[in-house]
Amino acid sequence: MRELSYIHARDVTYATFCQGPYEESRRYRDFMGWEMPWYSALGSLETLLVGRRVGRMHLVCYLRQGSKVFETYWTTSRGVEYMDNSYRLLDLTVYGRQERFEDSPAGWPQPPKGTDTMRAAASPEGRAFRQPRGHRHD
């Protein structure tokens, strides 16, 4: 999420809360070139994620009325994919995500045995490559 003015115009804001130490996660944010507000929730995880599994990615929405804050929505796993354009774009293609558990018809591309196809195409370490601003693949 890079441009926040559209949601700010509707009195909504956005921030990312990491579950680990701020400095460690900030290096990842900087590596990816992200500019959204970024905070560590390390000392508040038990309160923020009560009843949920710490260590998983969560998408959580809050409503603030004066000094009170209410949690209005949360999701994890597939529900968090709305924040990742890669999965959504793959879902629009003929072959979809091509994940190992899918039962693809004969003749369709199959993922390499024993690999996670989303990582197999990134780098030997499974890391995404940061692209410089303005980089195009055409």
VEXRO-566620 format. One record per residue (C-alpha): x, y, z; residue number from 0. Coordinates in nm, 3 decimals, m for minus. Layout:
N
    east   north      up num
       X       Y       Z NUM
...
//
This chain:
138
    east   north      up num
   0.000   0.000   0.000   0
   0.187   0.303  m0.123   1
  m0.066   0.581  m0.187   2
  m0.286   0.657   0.112   3
  m0.453   0.983   0.006   4
  m0.760   0.804  m0.135   5
  m0.842   0.637   0.196   6
  m0.735   0.943   0.399   7
  m0.994   1.149   0.209   8
  m1.255   0.916   0.361   9
  m1.124   0.958   0.717  10
  m0.949   0.619   0.710  11
  m0.582   0.552   0.770  12
  m0.354   0.253   0.724  13
  m0.055   0.121   0.915  14
   0.140  m0.203   0.927  15
   0.212  m0.357   1.266  16
   0.486  m0.618   1.264  17
   0.501  m0.889   1.527  18
   0.879  m0.874   1.570  19
   1.135  m0.611   1.664  20
   1.091  m0.281   1.480  21
   1.449  m0.250   1.353  22
   1.449  m0.599   1.204  23
   1.117  m0.557   1.026  24
   1.200  m0.202   0.915  25
   1.497  m0.339   0.721  26
   1.255  m0.565   0.532  27
   1.018  m0.273   0.466  28
   1.307  m0.066   0.336  29
   1.433  m0.356   0.120  30
   1.089  m0.386  m0.039  31
   1.070  m0.008  m0.097  32
   0.749   0.031   0.103  33
   0.663   0.370   0.251  34
   0.350   0.304   0.458  35
   0.346   0.377   0.832  36
   0.524   0.088   1.007  37
   0.520  m0.006   1.375  38
   0.617  m0.296   1.598  39
   0.343  m0.450   1.812  40
   0.588  m0.684   1.985  41
   0.497  m0.572   2.336  42
   0.120  m0.580   2.269  43
   0.068  m0.903   2.075  44
  m0.119  m1.087   2.350  45
  m0.370  m0.800   2.370  46
  m0.402  m0.726   1.998  47
  m0.426  m1.091   1.892  48
  m0.620  m1.233   2.186  49
  m0.764  m1.570   2.085  50
  m0.562  m1.577   1.762  51
  m0.235  m1.738   1.665  52
   0.069  m1.515   1.709  53
   0.313  m1.553   1.420  54
   0.054  m1.556   1.142  55
  m0.032  m1.263   0.922  56
  m0.356  m1.087   1.018  57
  m0.558  m0.808   0.859  58
  m0.738  m0.616   1.134  59
  m0.963  m0.310   1.117  60
  m1.032  m0.074   1.404  61
  m1.273   0.211   1.467  62
  m1.168   0.497   1.692  63
  m1.435   0.705   1.863  64
  m1.269   0.966   2.080  65
  m1.029   0.785   2.310  66
  m1.193   0.443   2.259  67
  m1.078   0.193   1.995  68
  m1.296  m0.095   1.874  69
  m1.187  m0.390   1.663  70
  m1.443  m0.420   1.383  71
  m1.298  m0.689   1.155  72
  m1.016  m0.938   1.131  73
  m0.905  m1.216   0.901  74
  m0.600  m1.431   0.834  75
  m0.473  m1.680   0.573  76
  m0.669  m1.643   0.248  77
  m0.846  m1.333   0.378  78
  m0.514  m1.146   0.398  79
  m0.446  m1.207   0.029  80
  m0.648  m0.896  m0.058  81
  m0.337  m0.702   0.038  82
  m0.115  m0.897  m0.204  83
  m0.172  m0.820  m0.570  84
   0.037  m1.118  m0.686  85
  m0.220  m1.378  m0.580  86
  m0.514  m1.174  m0.705  87
  m0.351  m1.126  m1.045  88
  m0.263  m1.495  m1.074  89
  m0.625  m1.584  m0.995  90
  m0.729  m1.391  m1.308  91
  m0.501  m1.589  m1.542  92
  m0.592  m1.905  m1.732  93
  m0.373  m2.132  m1.518  94
  m0.436  m1.959  m1.184  95
  m0.187  m1.994  m0.902  96
  m0.062  m2.340  m0.998  97
  m0.027  m2.443  m0.634  98
   0.069  m2.799  m0.544  99
  m0.271  m2.889  m0.394 100
  m0.464  m2.788  m0.709 101
  m0.601  m3.062  m0.928 102
  m0.508  m2.917  m1.267 103
  m0.630  m3.078  m1.590 104
  m0.390  m3.286  m1.799 105
  m0.173  m3.067  m2.021 106
  m0.173  m2.769  m1.783 107
   0.158  m2.657  m1.636 108
   0.238  m2.845  m1.316 109
   0.449  m2.710  m1.030 110
   0.788  m2.876  m0.982 111
   0.764  m3.164  m0.734 112
   0.847  m3.064  m0.378 113
   0.855  m2.688  m0.441 114
   0.646  m2.389  m0.356 115
   0.593  m2.240  m0.703 116
   0.566  m1.887  m0.571 117
   0.918  m1.912  m0.432 118
   1.075  m2.129  m0.699 119
   1.068  m1.839  m0.945 120
   1.209  m1.578  m0.707 121
   1.566  m1.664  m0.607 122
   1.761  m1.965  m0.480 123
   1.692  m1.845  m0.125 124
   1.320  m1.797  m0.194 125
   1.351  m1.418  m0.156 126
   1.173  m1.173  m0.381 127
   1.393  m0.935  m0.576 128
   1.340  m0.566  m0.512 129
   1.289  m0.383  m0.838 130
   1.413  m0.025  m0.876 131
   1.146   0.245  m0.904 132
   1.023   0.279  m1.259 133
   1.144  m0.073  m1.353 134
   0.933  m0.233  m1.626 135
   0.932  m0.585  m1.764 136
   0.837  m0.496  m2.120 137
//
